[in-house]
Amino acid sequence: MKVYTKTGDEGLTGLYTGERVPKDSLRVEVYGTVDELDSALGMARAFTQRNEVRETILELQQLLSFLMGDIASIGQAPRITGRDIQRLEDLIDSFDGALPPISAFIIPGDTPGAACLDLARTVARRSERQLWRLSRSEEITGQGLVFLNRLSDLCFVLSRVEIGK
């Protein structure tokens, strides 16, 4: 099978559920930005020094594939649920509980891994804003909005873990 299909040469792409939509539709933009978030997390995973952070990032990347599927599907049962949000909250609480209180603004860039996690945090926030915009014009299913919000918080906490403050 070839990598190229030529099915998008006219400016349309297929959703997972078969609908053909313009490549510049907001839905495609949102799941494309979530894909960008996945890549930013992959870069963070490559640069982080702490095993528990790398393992957590890999888990997040696996969940993001489900979120992209949710966004790229119409009328399907969501794969991201409240259980996934609870998992993110548990991770935030666990990592944050082991950190000292924040005493000053944290400027990104103390370590390569922390800088990558901060980049992922900002892409998660952009994804969330875009998904909110999509939700105002089209039906979205699942807990993607809350998930992206918690994911950005978790990226912030993981960056603190990586730099130890």
N, C-alpha and C positions, 0 to 999 in steps of 0.2 A: 504494500500500500504506500502511495506517495504522500509526502508531507503536505503538499499543496493539493487543493481540491477544485479550485477555480469557481466554487459556488458563491464566493463573496466578491467576485470581480465587478459586480454591478452595484455594489454598495449595500447589500443585504447580508445578514447573517442569520443563522438558525439558533433559536433557543433550545434548551434541552427538551422541551415539550413539543418541538416541531415547528412552532410559529416562525415565520420569516419576518425580521424587523430590520429597520435601517441600522447600519453600523454605528451611526452617531446618535441613536436613541438614548434616552437617559438610563433606561434599564441596562443597556450594554455598557454605558459609561460607568455605572455603579459597579457592576461585577468586574469590569476591567480595572477599576481602582482597588477593589478587593484583591484582585490578582496582583496588582502592584504592591499591596500590603503584604501579601504572601512572599513576594520576592524580597521586600525589605526585611521581613522576619528571617528569611533564608540567609541573607547577608549577616544579620545579627547573630544567627546561630553559628555561622562560620567564624565569627570574630570573638564571641563570648568565651570567657575563660572558665567559668563555673559550670560544672556538669549539670547541676540541678536547673540552671537557667537554660542550657542547651536542650535538655530533655523537655522542659516546659514549652520552649519555643516550637519544638517539633510537634508536640501535642496541639498547639495553637494552629500550626500550619495544616494539620489534618482536619481540624474543625473548620478552617477557612474554606477547604474544598467543599464541605457541606453547605456553607453559607453561599458560596458562589452558585452552587446548584439550586439553592432556594431562590436566589435572585433571578437566575436564568430560566426559571420555570414558572408557568402560569397554571393555576388550578391544581397544583400538586400538594400533598401533605408535606409540611416543612420538616427538615432534618435537624435544624437548630431549634432547640426547645428550652424551656425553663430549666431543665436539668443541666444543660450546657452553661447557662448563665450562673447557676449555682456553683458549678465547678470553677468558673472564673473567679467568683466571689470568694470561694474557699481558698484558691491559690493566692489571691490578693491578700486576704487576711493572714494566711500562713507566712508568706514572705515579708509582709509589712510588719508583722508582729516581732520579727527578729531584727528589725532595723531601728536605729536610734531615731528620735524625733527629728523632724526637719527644722533646722535653725536658720537657714538662709535659702535664697533662690539657688536652684541647681542649674548651672550653665552647661549645656550639652558639650561633650567632647573630652571628658576626662579619660576615657578609654575607648578604643575602637568599638568594642561590643556595646558599651553604653550609648555611644553616639548612634550606632545603628538602631538600637532599641528606641531612642528618641525619635529618629526618623520614622520608624514604624508607628510610633504613637501618633505622629502628626498625620500620617497617611490614614490611620484608623479614624482619626477625627474627620478628615475629609470624606472618607467613605461614609461615615455616619451622616454627615451633612447632606451628601448626595442621596443617600437612601431616604432621608426625611423628605427631600424634595420629590423623589419618586413616589413616596407614599401619599403625597398630596394630589397626585394625578392618576395613579394606578394602584390597584390592589396589590399589596405585598403580604406574604404569609410568613408566619413564624415570628421568632424573637430577634431578628437580625439587628434592629435598631438598638435594643438594650445590649445585645451581645457585643456590638461594635463599641458601645460606650464603655462597657466593662473591660473590653480588650485593650482599649487605649489606656485605661487606668492601670491595667496589669503591665503593660509595656513600661509605664513610668516607674512602677515599683520594681520591675526586673532590672531596669537601668540603674536604680539605686542599689540593688543587690550587687550588680556587677561592679560598681565603684565602691561599695562598702559604706555608703552614707545616705 
